[in-house]
Each structure stands twice: as structure tokens, then as C-alpha cells.
Amino acid sequence: KAEDRPEAVVVRLYEAHGSTVVAWLQTSLPVKEAMLCDLLERPAARGCLPLEQQGVRLSFTPFHVLSILLLLRQ
């Protein structure tokens, strides 16, 4: 759960193989909005991530950590 937002979940993902990759984040949670955030859960300047049929498309560089803030429908 997010620290300051009861309607949100933070997901942190890490690229551990030293590769540049594209991945999809899929969930059964009722996500209404997804956005990149920093480690303090503040939304990043890049803004919202598009929600697609397959989920949320993410791009990783080697050993990169991504934090995604998922805002849920209530």
C-alpha cells in the first residue's frame, strides 16, 4: 500500500540481468491510473503510463529500479 494514499498501491520492479528490456505489468486489481513515481512515491515528471489491454508497458535499462504508483477504483 502507498504511504499517503489509501486508494493506491506502489509496485517496485528491478531489472536484475543487466539487459535493456520491455516488460508488461499485469494485475487483477481495479487500476484506474498508473504513473511512474520516485522512491518517496511522488509522481515523476513523465506523468501517467497508458493502460493497455495487456497491462502497463514498461522499459528497463540494465539494473534499473522502477516504482509505479497504481491508483485503484474504489
N, C-alpha and C positions, 0 to 999 in steps of 0.2 A: 504494500500500500504506500501511496505517496505520503510524505510527511504532513503537508499543509492542505491537501485536497482529498477529502473523504471520497469523492467520486472518481478518483484516479488511481492508476497503478503505474509504477515505474519498472521497466524491464531494462536490464543491463546485459549487453552482449559483447563478446570478446572474440576477435579473430586470433586463434592460437597456433596456426600452422605457418605463418609468415607469407601468406598469399594475398593477392588482391582478388576479392570475390564479391559476387552478388548473391544475396540470400533473401528469402521470404519469411516474414514473421506471420504466423497464422495462429489464431486463438478462437475459442468458442465464447469468449467474453463479449458483451454487447458494446463494442467500441464505436463511439460516435466521432472521435477525432484522435489523431496520432501526431505527435510532434517530437523532434529531437530536443533534448534538454541537456544541461550541464550536470555536473555531479551534485550540485545543490538544488536540482530539479527546477531551475529557471529555464523557460523556453529559449531555444537557440535562435539566432538571427535568421537562420534558413527557414524558419516557420514550419508550417504543417506538412506532414507527409501524406501523399494521396492514399486513400483506402481503395484497394482494388479487389476484384473477385478472389485473387489468390492470397490476399492479405496485404501487408505493407512491404514494399520492396526496399531493401537496404543494401548499401555498397560499403564494403570494408576495405581498408588498406592494411598492410601487414601489422599485426599486433595492436590493432586499433580497438578501443572500447567505445561502444555506442550506448547512450542512455536514451530510451524512448519513453515519453510520457503518454500513456493511453487514458484518455478521458472516456468514461463509461456513461451509457444512458442510464437514467435512474428509473 
